[in-house]
Amino acid sequence: MTDEELVVEFALTRLDNPGLDLEDIAALVVRRVGPDRMLEFASRNLATRDELRGGAFESAVEYVLRTVLKLRDDVGD
């Protein structure tokens, strides 16, 4: 899954759940994409941070949230 596809998935999930905070939306995205993508995201997080913080699910959520926030911040540049 590319970063762009991840952002689209995040945006669609946010539209379906407007009252949730960003971390909860990231968790829903990880649940929706399934265990294979969860491990992919966790491994990307490991590669980026050079450490695995918490379990695979938590690490995948962190990756999704960090990717979305990074791309959101880059839009203004």
Secondary structure, DSSP 8 states (H G I E B T S, - for coil): --HHHHHHHHHHHHHH-TTS-HHHHHHHHHHHHHHHHHHHHHHHHHHHHSS--S-HHHHHHHHHHHHHHHHHHHTT-
